[in-house]
Amino acid sequence: MNKVLLLAKSNLRKNRGTSVGLFLLMMIATCLVGISLLIFFDCYPTAQKAAERLKGGDGFILIRDDLEGFTDEKIEELIGKDTDQYYVYRNLNYPTLSLPFGDGEVGISLNLTDSSAFTREMNFFEIVKEDTSITENYVYLPYQFNTSGGYEIGDIYEFENAGKKYSYKVRGFNDVVYGGGNNTGRYEFVLDDASYKKVWDEEHETGECIVIIYDLKDGVESGAFRIRISNEMLKVNPNTVMDGSPLDVVISNRTFIGLIVAVSILVLTSLIVIAVAMMLANCISNYVNENMKTLGALKAIGYTGKDIKLSLIVWFLALAVIASITGIILSYVFMPIFAGIMIGQMGLSYNISFNLMATLIPIAFVIVFALIVTVLSARKIGKIHPIVALKEGVESHNFKKNHVALDKTSLNPTMSLAMKTFFGNMKQNVITFFVVGFMVFACIIALLMFENFSRNPKVEILTTELCAGVVASDLESKDEIRDYLESRKDVENVREIINLSLYYNEEESLFTYIVKDPSKMRNSSICYKGRLPEYDNEVVISGSFAKKYGYDIGDEIKLDYGDNSFNYLITGLIQTTNNAGREALLTYKAADHLLDIDQIPGWFWFDIANESSDNDANIEETEKILEECKDKYGAHVINTMDFFKIIGGSMTTFKSISAMMLIVMIVVSVVVIGLILFLLIKSLIYHKRKDYGIYKALGYTSGSLMLQTALSFMPPVIVSIIVFSIGSYFSANPYMSTFMHAFGLMKCSFDIPVAGVVLIGIGLAIVSFVLALLQTRRIKKIEAYNMLVAE
Amino acid sequence: MKNIIETKKLCKTFSNGGIQQHVLKNIDLEIYEGDFTIIMGASGAGKSTLLYSLSGMDKPTLGSVSFDGTEITKMNTDELALFRRSNCGFVFQQVYLVDSMSVLDNLMAAGLLVYRDKKMLVKKAGELLKAVSIEEPLWNKFPTQISGGEAQRVGIARALINEPKLVFADEPTGALNSQTGKAVLDTLTKFNEKGQSIVMVTHDITSARRGNRILYVKDGEIAGECNLGKYVTGDKERHQKLNDFLAKMGW
């Protein structure tokens, strides 16, 4: 073994540059795998642990609008038998509110509460940070307002409801299970006791709600429990509205972006891993060719092929072990950046802790991977005959074709010699082609995310239907307000859409869009398969729900609301990232089988006639319409929403993530391309060092040799960029659909800006050329005289 | 006679592990136009170092080298490369053709550095290859597909493609058998007779006979010089003169 170690040490010393290049590639790969696994293993459990710590139970139920009949005894009767424990509290609820957040607003359900929130037995609040010197008229906001919303302690937070303004000083931020993240559709604010009492006194008659946090007994199924409670509550008081969510839905809504990031990084890493494999195999092949005489001499003095192979394995394994350990340490170093994304989206404080699986898997993966590639690539060493090797006869020259004959080409000398080098190094071309191509693909995926989540947000990801604004009216003025909106010249396409929860098979709730006329819907890509419903027996359901229960177009599905049930024909599948992918859509006529639609307030969704690309102008225009409507109908308008504002707020967390992903992918791509070019060019120059010496003796300058060498790498770079750009342009959406399935998006139709693709292509080509040119600097060190006399 | 190269106090010192080795010591020398100058000496005397210092391939430690009136010792690496293009041709012992290029391309790669007219260059390369007895079927072969003698003659053609003022040859027959070596020497002699100036390093008397001026290098200095006059095949008196000179030098 000593002799093998001696050889391995000698290899490492002699091939320092190659070792450093491979070390860095393996380190980057391990670091990225480590980060993605840390997110993967930590994201969901962090939210789960927080729910456990803050005693979130198995879910919550919110009862609002009409609370008559819901005494403590009645609640015990309804809840008690299926739960180990439950906790009931009352506070104020605003079911639909536009709250300032980040760059805009979020459309959300808001609960206001007092300091008792910190001492509740279940779903209590935990302060993340605070300033106790603020003693009056203050508010504790969910932590997400600090991490993504841009608010700091001491800021004034203002919002409006039904024309009434609320203004508080931010005293601190808190963690809370329910009511802490915009993706869950709910926030809960803690006011100082005096402020809360004032609001309570003024608004409890209309806004009081009951919140029940429950912990189910073993064996009680969450969906069935919620359906039973919903039905029984309607029996207690038919005018009441039940809201709330099971814990798993809340956690999934709070963590899905983190998981998207983890999957994206993992995919990028897999491309880097392929690049590392190609380079590792290439390095071993180069090692054999470059050290043919040494290998011959070693065999001649008695080393076996096995000894030499073992020394290579020791060399590359040593590199893999050190690189993977360094990489995993770096993943913990960089994790706070990614943790910031998770915190921003989850709205929960997150402490990075050691995760055994996320640490061991990347290390084991890189080591095993390096071992397999080394063993496979080093096989030819065994076949080398010492005498042949000593004569360097293994690498025989077999020139079948004189590419770019200098007497015939119309290219100038630099270009023609560059082309000769290009044609003479097909292995290098193949590696360059695929590595650059993989990086192009990764960058285009990042560009797609940036374009659709940040620069020009694709709101369809977040909501089933789009509009400029929404006006909700009471029953009394429903027709009048509809007529008013339709009569306005600045308003277009007024449509009636109501949201409520229907139930499936006493197991699952389905967040349902009840649409008067589906043909008026603006989100044309919502139905990715089949068609929207037209008749009173038709429904469309979300693809992930259909997949879970084995439904397809043409099947019948029984939906329930209260005591009513109806069998609907599935005419299409829709896609959604909301509500854990459990959504449905049907017409007013179809909903009439389950409930009296005329007894539900009017929700009017509308577009503006002069919608422009300027979001601020759209916000202003929509605000004007909503204000005028409120002025005209006063309290008959029970709610309004400016969608353009909400887009800004809701997309805040997506924006920062997608921008960071783009930066990370571009940086990683440049580094990987740089490292691969370093290894390839280093090897090329080593192989051609004698030729460079001859060229220099003939009168070629270092500059012209550097230029022709760098240019020889450009054909595979340019062809790769063109091929992979076109390929990525067409395959990015199917690819995204594959891994977005888990998040509810079944058939992605994200925009890919051609200008951005071209820009990435040109950018990577220029960067590749500059990096190649920088790597060729070592040609300067080749002196004709030294090279020739050394031979 | 016009000189092409003039050196003044040319010194070359190599350092290795703190030990200095003075390979060339204060050499004052002139190389004349049209001459076939031979540099002889024992192994390690500094012959090749002198040759490469004269050609600008290597930089002297001290002193100066002027080529056709221009001091090349002041030039940087790239300036020297540009200088070599049109002024110097090289013939090496190991030939040093570019293996990945055909015979014709090896000439073209050198010629394109000076000439832009590709048609003229192809014609010229063809003429030169014919002149060194490399016939057309071999032009598209690769260096590894032709014999050592043929490769060396291609090397000579390449050295001449840009009509250099001076051809430097470093033991061009050192790796060849006597028959192919003679063919190479005949080629060089033929071009010298046409007026091509040549400086050749050799330790082979047969090769040295081709020169008209013999410089003997000993311990880094020009120990002696012998003028043989024009080469004539089988001139015994000339041969004897060279033998006597070399004997005097301690050969």
Interface residues (C-beta under 8 A of the other chain):
Chain A: H397 F399 N402 A405 L406 D407 P413 S416 L417 K420 G424 K690 D691 G693 I694 Y695 K696 A697 L698 G699 Y700 T701 S702 G703 K780 E783 A784 Y785 L788 V789 E791
Chain B: S48 Y52 M57 D58 T77 D78 A81 L82 F83 R84 R85 S86 C88 F90 F92 Q94 Y96 L97 V98 D99 S100 M101 S102 L104 D105 M108 A109 A110 L112 L113 K118 L121 V122 A125 N140 F142 T144 Q145 R158
